[in-house]
Amino acid sequence: MTHGLIVSERVMLDLGRYIGRQNAHEVIYEDAQKAFNDGIDFLDVLLADERVTKDVDEATLREMLDPARYVGSCVQMVDDIVKKWRK
């Protein structure tokens, strides 16, 4: 539904390891805006951006964009809620 934009934060954080946090923030902001405004898949915009592809290959980008791999702190949050509920 979001054409990959739902994981843009994760992509920004991961990309920051390659090009620096501030640069990654600017690149992802611009690319997310383009994807949203033009109705283009986020992956396609990222692959067309040399600021991204000079350091990150397509396979890595696909991994970054996989929502199944982006659970953040969800597991810990669920465990904490279950513990509280059981008390």
Secondary structure, DSSP 4 states (H G I P E B T S, - for coil): --TTGGGHHHHHHHHHHHH-HHHHHHHHHHHHHHHHHHT--HHHHHHH-HHHHTT--HHHHHHHT-GGG--TTHHHHHHHHHHHHH-
